[in-house]
Amino acid sequence: MPEAVSDIGLVGLAVMGQNLALNIADHGFKISVYNRTTSKTDEFVAENPDTPGGLVGCHTLEDFVASLKRPRKIIILVKAGGPTDAVINGLVPLLEEGDIVIDGGNAYWIDTIRREKELTEKGLRFIGSGVSGGEEGARFGPSLMPGGTPEAWEHLKPIWEAVAAKVDPETGKELEGAAPGKPVQGGVPCTAYIGENGAGHYVKMVHNGIEYGDMQMICEAYDLMRNLLGMSAPEMAEIFKKWNTGILNSFLIEITGEVLAQKDPATGKDFVDIVLDTAGQKGTGKWTSISALDMGTAAPTIAEAVFARCLSAVKEERVAASKILSGPSSSFVGDREELIQAIHDALYCSKICSYAQGFQLMRAAAGEYGWNLNYGEIAQIFRGGCIIRAGFLQKITDAYAANADLANLLLDPYFKDTVQSLESNWRKVVATAVSYGVPVPCFGSALSYFDSYRTANLPQNLLQSQRDFFGAHTYERVDQPRGKFYHIDWPDPKRPQLEA
């Protein structure tokens, strides 16, 4: 049996696992690695002989576990679901009381709750940690969202804080390391304890749902400029690069400018124009939407982003339908620069509403599962390392710092004033898109969300009346306290009524 020399271990050497292992080793932690295919383990260790902390390759789970200092800390980065359970089941007989298993995959938070309960009953500790930022984030600094017991977190905290992305405490902007092996010095780490059991994976899921919304809204801005204004990809690239210097500054806006400026190596054409318009998805946006429905919390903009991907997938049907169904002319008549500015404003307002929905969903889940979530700290974690990182997130942190019990981001003075100052342009864009037949599912749903949230009297009084009529589902009255329900005897619409 090998000597217990490693500070932490990692199972699963796909690209994410390899990159996170190198990130950990770069920060001076010795890490043991194990992969079911032993040749991959050997190749990985041989290709990276000089990391500051050092890599220890293991061919068996027994040797892997024996190589770890106590309490053992083991990261699992394999496919979510059954494969994760299989690795845990293989590890459990080899572990001792107090050892810590960390699931860093995109796990379903209900699975995380179950796993934490099962391992606790065996005397082990479990952390479900969201890991955001993709392959590059794992290598140079991800956003990390750990959930579990505070005691387990204290053992993982020094490593997670070391390897997480760092942001400047004054500006909130992400800091960059000098090179591989020379990580970021200083800054605020983009990780913090989220809450018990499944809280970390739930917050990561909502992050991904918000990411779906961000990406779709950017696509809608692009589509309006392409279809209504006839702009070329290079022209739009310059617009997005300009937007990235202002309030829309974010990783996704930045890479959109890069994508639109890219030429296809094979043809020399604008790269975006040779990419098929069918979008894939891995399910976390769908999970977010289902959770919102289960919680009875409105998250229509996130759901519309998911549905937009679903519609994109039926390419052949859409091509056939385009030959049968017609719409209005998309030849825009109006001021080009004014519309570009209006699209910018619509994008920002819609973004605010999408994040408001995501944070309300987290609040609903906190009530459902008994988590004590710190929403301002969560926004801070999102500032670096993750896909939705943006300067805008500092405004969310500020909003919750000013009012920890803020019911909705739209009620914060900054967001309220911003939306109201840009509202007319937002409405102009949605109206223009509808008039010219350009689909804007996220812009439109975000505006409807805003209008519904600011309306004291919605038409659901009629809906409740209908439900009481056909199903005796009862109703509440405006002249009685909330929580008291009534029913009246409705006439049978199939039976003629006698005149009085």
Residue pairs with C-beta under 8 A, 6 or more apart in sequence:
1 62
1 63
1 66
2 56
2 58
2 63
2 66
2 67
3 67
4 66
4 67
4 68
4 69
4 70
5 30
5 56
5 67
5 69
6 30
6 31
6 32
6 56
6 67
6 68
6 69
7 29
7 30
7 31
7 53
7 69
7 73
7 159
8 24
8 29
8 31
8 32
8 68
8 73
8 74
8 75
8 159
9 31
9 32
9 33
9 34
9 58
9 64
9 65
9 67
9 68
9 72
9 73
9 74
9 75
10 17
10 20
10 21
10 24
10 31
10 32
10 33
10 34
10 74
10 75
10 76
10 77
11 17
11 33
11 34
11 35
11 64
11 74
11 75
11 76
11 77
11 78
11 87
11 91
12 35
12 76
12 77
12 78
12 87
13 21
13 33
13 34
13 35
13 40
13 41
13 44
14 77
14 78
15 135
16 77
16 104
16 131
16 134
16 135
16 138
17 33
17 35
17 77
17 78
18 44
19 135
19 136
19 138
19 139
20 75
20 77
20 104
20 131
20 138
20 139
20 142
20 163
21 31
21 33
21 44
21 55
22 48
22 51
22 139
22 180
23 138
23 139
23 140
23 141
23 142
23 163
23 183
24 31
24 53
24 159
24 162
24 163
25 31
25 48
25 51
25 52
25 53
25 54
25 55
26 51
26 52
26 53
26 180
26 181
26 182
26 183
27 52
27 53
27 159
27 162
27 163
27 183
28 52
28 53
28 162
29 53
29 159
29 162
30 53
30 54
30 55
30 56
31 53
31 54
31 55
31 56
32 55
32 56
32 57
32 58
32 64
32 67
32 68
33 41
33 44
33 45
33 55
33 56
33 57
33 58
34 41
34 57
34 58
34 59
34 60
34 61
34 64
35 41
35 44
38 59
41 57
41 58
41 59
42 57
44 55
44 57
45 55
45 56
45 57
48 55
50 181
51 181
52 181
56 67
58 64
58 67
61 90
61 91
61 94
62 94
65 72
65 74
65 91
65 94
65 95
68 74
70 96
70 98
70 99
71 98
71 99
71 100
71 125
71 155
72 95
72 96
72 99
72 100
73 99
73 100
73 102
73 155
73 156
73 159
74 91
74 99
74 100
74 101
74 102
75 102
75 104
76 84
76 87
76 88
76 101
76 102
76 103
76 104
76 105
77 104
77 105
77 131
78 84
78 87
78 105
79 105
80 105
80 106
80 107
80 108
80 111
81 107
81 108
81 111
84 103
84 105
84 107
84 111
84 115
85 115
88 101
88 115
88 119
91 101
92 119
92 122
92 124
95 101
95 124
97 123
97 124
98 123
98 124
98 125
99 124
99 125
100 124
100 125
100 126
100 127
100 152
100 155
100 156
101 115
101 119
101 124
101 125
101 126
101 127
102 126
102 127
102 128
102 129
102 146
102 156
103 112
103 115
103 126
103 127
103 128
103 129
103 201
104 129
104 131
105 131
106 130
106 201
106 204
106 205
106 208
106 282
106 284
107 128
107 201
108 201
108 205
108 287
109 128
109 198
109 199
109 201
109 202
109 205
110 198
111 198
112 126
112 128
112 147
112 197
112 198
112 200
112 201
113 197
113 198
113 369
115 126
115 128
116 126
116 128
116 148
116 196
116 197
116 198
117 197
119 125
119 126
120 126
125 148
125 149
125 151
125 152
126 148
126 152
127 146
127 147
127 148
127 152
127 153
127 156
127 200
128 146
128 147
128 148
128 197
128 198
128 200
128 201
129 144
129 145
129 146
129 147
129 156
129 160
129 200
129 201
130 143
130 144
130 145
130 146
130 194
130 200
130 201
130 203
130 204
130 205
130 207
131 137
131 138
131 142
131 143
131 144
131 145
131 204
132 142
132 143
132 144
132 145
132 204
132 207
132 208
132 385
132 386
132 387
133 141
133 142
133 143
133 165
133 385
133 386
133 387
134 387
137 143
137 165
137 385
137 386
139 180
140 165
140 176
140 177
140 180
140 183
141 163
141 164
141 165
141 166
141 174
141 177
141 183
141 184
141 190
141 384
141 385
142 163
142 164
142 165
142 190
142 385
142 386
143 164
143 165
143 190
143 191
143 207
143 381
143 382
143 384
143 385
143 386
143 389
144 160
144 163
144 164
144 190
144 191
144 381
144 385
145 191
145 194
145 200
145 201
145 203
145 204
145 207
145 378
145 381
146 153
146 156
146 160
146 191
146 193
146 194
146 200
147 194
147 195
147 196
147 197
147 198
147 199
147 200
147 201
147 202
147 203
148 196
148 197
148 200
149 196
150 193
153 193
157 193
160 189
160 191
161 189
161 191
162 183
162 189
163 183
164 189
164 190
164 191
164 384
164 385
165 174
165 175
165 184
165 189
165 190
165 384
165 385
165 386
165 389
166 174
166 175
166 184
166 186
166 187
166 188
166 189
166 190
166 384
167 173
167 174
167 175
167 187
167 188
167 190
167 380
167 383
167 384
168 174
168 175
168 187
168 188
169 187
169 188
172 383
172 391
172 393
172 394
172 397
173 384
173 391
174 383
174 384
174 385
174 389
175 184
175 186
175 187
175 384
176 184
177 183
177 184
188 380
190 380
190 381
190 382
190 383
190 384
190 385
190 386
191 381
192 374
192 377
192 378
192 380
192 381
194 200
194 203
194 371
194 373
194 378
195 366
195 371
195 372
195 373
196 369
196 370
196 371
197 369
198 369
199 366
199 369
199 371
199 373
202 291
202 362
202 365
202 369
202 371
203 362
203 373
203 378
204 284
205 284
205 287
205 288
205 291
206 288
206 358
206 361
206 362
207 358
207 382
207 386
207 387
207 388
208 284
208 285
208 288
209 284
209 285
209 287
209 288
209 289
209 299
209 302
209 305
209 358
209 361
210 302
210 354
210 355
210 358
210 388
211 252
211 285
211 387
211 388
212 281
212 285
212 288
212 302
212 305
212 306
212 309
213 301
213 302
213 304
213 305
213 351
213 354
213 358
213 442
214 250
214 252
214 351
214 354
214 388
215 252
215 305
216 304
216 305
216 308
216 309
216 441
216 442
217 301
217 305
217 347
217 350
217 351
217 354
217 442
217 443
217 446
218 252
218 253
218 256
218 347
219 308
220 347
220 433
220 439
220 440
220 441
220 442
220 443
221 343
221 344
221 346
221 347
222 236
222 256
222 260
223 438
223 439
223 440
224 339
224 343
224 429
224 432
224 433
224 438
224 440
225 231
225 235
225 236
225 239
225 340
225 343
226 236
227 330
227 436
227 438
228 330
228 332
228 339
228 432
228 433
228 436
228 438
229 332
229 336
229 339
229 340
231 239
232 270
233 260
233 261
233 270
233 271
233 272
233 273
234 260
234 261
234 270
236 260
237 257
237 258
237 259
237 260
237 261
238 257
239 340
240 253
240 254
240 256
240 257
240 260
241 254
241 257
243 249
243 253
243 344
244 250
244 253
244 254
244 257
247 348
247 391
247 392
248 344
248 347
248 348
248 351
248 390
248 392
249 390
249 391
249 392
250 388
250 389
250 390
250 391
250 392
251 387
251 388
251 389
251 390
252 387
252 388
252 390
253 390
259 271
259 272
260 270
260 272
262 270
262 271
262 272
263 269
263 270
263 271
264 270
264 271
264 273
264 274
266 274
267 274
276 315
277 312
277 315
278 312
278 313
278 315
279 308
279 309
279 312
279 313
280 309
281 306
281 309
285 302
285 305
285 306
285 309
286 306
288 299
288 302
288 306
288 358
288 361
289 299
289 302
289 303
289 306
291 361
291 365
292 298
292 299
292 302
292 303
292 357
292 361
295 361
295 364
295 365
295 368
296 364
297 357
297 360
297 361
297 364
298 357
298 360
298 449
298 452
299 357
299 358
299 360
299 361
300 357
300 445
300 446
300 448
300 449
301 350
301 353
301 354
301 357
301 442
301 445
301 446
301 449
302 354
302 357
302 358
303 445
304 441
304 442
304 444
304 445
305 441
305 442
307 441
308 439
308 441
308 442
311 318
327 437
328 435
328 436
328 437
329 436
330 436
330 437
330 438
332 339
332 432
332 436
334 432
339 428
339 429
339 432
341 425
342 425
342 426
342 428
342 429
342 432
343 429
345 422
345 425
345 426
345 429
346 422
346 425
346 426
346 428
346 429
346 430
346 443
347 443
348 418
348 422
349 418
349 419
349 422
349 423
349 426
349 446
349 447
349 450
350 426
350 442
350 443
350 446
350 447
351 392
352 409
352 410
352 415
352 418
352 419
353 410
353 419
353 446
353 447
353 449
353 450
354 442
354 446
355 392
355 396
355 409
356 408
356 409
356 410
356 415
356 449
357 449
359 375
359 378
359 396
359 408
359 409
360 407
360 408
362 373
362 375
362 378
363 373
363 375
365 371
366 372
366 373
374 400
375 396
375 400
375 404
375 406
376 396
376 397
376 398
376 399
376 400
376 401
376 404
377 397
379 393
379 394
379 396
379 397
379 400
380 393
380 397
382 388
382 389
382 390
382 393
383 389
383 390
383 393
383 394
383 397
395 414
395 415
396 409
398 414
399 406
399 409
399 412
399 414
399 415
400 406
402 412
403 412
406 412
408 453
409 415
410 416
410 419
410 450
410 453
410 454
419 426
419 450
426 443
426 447
427 447
429 440
429 443
430 440
430 443
430 444
430 447
433 439
433 440
433 443
433 444
434 440
434 444
452 458
464 473
464 475
464 476
465 475
467 473
467 475
468 474
468 475
468 487
468 488
468 490
469 490
472 487
474 485
474 486
474 487
475 485
475 486
475 487
476 482
476 483
476 484
476 485
476 486
477 484
477 486
480 486
491 497
